[in-house]
Amino acid sequence: MYAYHQLLSFTENILKKMGCPEIDAKLGAKVLLSADLRGVDSHGVARLSGYVRLWEAGRINATPKLKIVHETPSTAVVDGDRGLGLVIAPQAMQIAMEKAEKAGTGWVSVKNSNHFGIAGYHAMMGLEKDMIGIAMTNASPLVAPTFSLERLLGTNPIAISIPADKQPAFVADFATTTAANGKLEILQRKNLEAPSGWIQNKEGAQSTNPHELKDGGALLPLGGDREHGSHKGYCLGAIVDIFSAVFSGANYGPWVPPFVSFLAPPADPVGEGIGHFFGAMRIDAWRPKEEFKSHMDNWITRFRSAKAIEGEKVLIPGDPEREMEAERMGKGIPLLRPVEKDLKELGARFGIEL
């Protein structure tokens, strides 16, 4: 087990070694560690060396100059200047919130960015202002649309946070695939098979081999196959791709650059970098804030008290992550042995002890 502040300090120091200004390093480390705290281990410190390799390959600018390239009173397009997505994304969400303060809602699409960590962090920023927060991003093409043999979409997550009053906030944060690629990476480290419905092989048949993507296979959209609604997951992933990239001028579909540094970006890009999309909605743009939050409490209480299957309970989106965060802040964050080894080697290269 590693204490949260130990991993936070380590990550911050690594980001400084990449050349990130201290304020950016602190923010980037906080965003990355939020994934580990919430139990999304695939998007936390396990990804740190991947960001370093992208920086070494010249694909991440450690000192970006974020700029708004187009805007209206309630919308903006942001150029992230190839910056670290962990830093660009919260800055873009802040712009959306500032617009919402004035116009009631704010919507920001981002181009020329990189992987931004967990979507939930950015969406939850809205809670601090009693706003509904929305965050999306496109990602490396690892997903085959329904009936496709080609990988055309990313795992393209959607996160939405909705404040309540006495009850904890409603926080939905999910990939539009049956499982995120990071979960395959965890299975690979543990030498375990993947559940049925997660991936297909290069011929389009379902597979349980977590290494299938290396052999030309693909992740499957949410639903797994047509009979179980994969066309719906395909639609959700496509919407995220369009909002994140076709709006902003980022790369979309098969042109999205890969997260891994050893694979070169497509030689014929249709845009700049990876794309994100953020929304902030001021509650009192619809009804009085206190009234809304009271009804959210009522909604949450009623769903949580639903009669459940024996041995189970009905959860509210955000419950498992909130409980995990409380546990890990107290007991520490576990790291898989391969991740721990990777971080120690990374630290040794930069003279930073884990």
Residue, then its C-alpha position, 0 to 999 in steps of 0.5 A: m500500500y502507498a499513501y495518497h500523498q506519497l504517490l501524489s508527490f512522486t507524480e508531481n515531481i515526475l511531471k516537473k522533470m518533464g518540464c511542467p511548471e509547478i502549478d501544472a505539475k500539481l494539477g496534473a498529479k491531482v487529476l491522475l491520482s484521483a483515478d487511483l483514489r476512486g478505484v479506476d486503477s487503469h487511469g491512475v499512476a499506472r499511466l504515468s510512464g506512458y505520459v513520460r514516453l509521449w513527452e520524450a517522443g515530442r508528442i506532449n508539450a510540457t509548457p503549452k499556451l492554451k488559447i480560445v480560437h473561437e467563442t460565443p457567450s456560451t461556447a468556446v473552442v480551445d486549442g490545447d497546444r499539445g499540452l498534457g491532457l491532465v492539465i488542459a482538460p480542467q482548464a477547459m472545464q473552468i472556461a465552461m463553468e465561467k461561461a455558465e456563470k454568465a449565460g446559464t450554460g457553458w460548452v467547450s470543445v478542445k483540440n490539440s490535446n492528449h489523454f486527460g485521465i478519468a472523465g469524472y474528475h473534470a465533470m465533478m468540478g461543476l459540483e463546487k459551483d452547484m453546477i451539473g458537469i459533463a466531460m467527454t473525450n475521444a481516444s485511440p481507435l481500438v473499438a470496432p463498431t457493430f459488424s465492423l472488422e476495423r477499429l474506428l472508435g476509442t473507448n470514448p467515455i462520458a461523465i456527468s455529475i449532478p449535485a444534491d443537497k444532503q445526499p452525495a452527488f450523482v456521478a456517472d463515469f463510464a466508457t462507451t465500450t463494454a470495458a475500457n482498454g485499461k482493464l485489459e491491461i490489468l488482466q494482462r498484468k494478472n495473467l487472467e482471461a477477459p470476460s466474454g463480450w469485451i473483445q473480438n479477434k481479427e476475424g470478428a469472433q468473440s475472444t477472451n484473450p486479453h492480448e487480442l488487440k495486439d493480434g489485430g482484434a478490437l474492443l467491442p462497444l457497450g453491449g458486446d454484440r448486436e443482440h445485446g445492444s452493441h449498436k447503442g454503445y456504438c452510437l454513444g461512442a460516435i456521439v462522443d467522437i463528434f462532439s469532442a473532435v468534429f466540433s473542435g478540429a481535433n482528429y476523429g475516428p481512426w485518425v486519433p493518435p495512439f496513447v502509446s509512444f511506440l506507435a506513430p500517429p496517422a500520417d494523414p491527420v484530419g485534425e490536431g491531437i485528441g479532442h475533448f468536450f465539456g459542459a457546465m449547467r447552472i441549476d438555477a437556469w431551470r429552477p431554484k437551486e435549493e428546490f432542485k437539490s431537494h428533489m435530487d435528494n428525494w430521487i437518490t433516496r428513493f432509488r437507493s431504497a428500492k427492493a433489491i435482488e437478495g444479497e444485493k443493493v441498488l447503488i447510485p452512480g458514484d457510490p462505489e467510487r466514493e466509498m473506495e476514495a474514503e477507504r484508500m485515503g485512509k488505508g492507502i492505494p494498492l499497486l500491482r507489482p508490475v506497476e510498482k516496478d515500472l514506477k520505481e524504474l521511472g523514478a530511478r531514471f529521474g532520481i526520484e524515490l517512490 
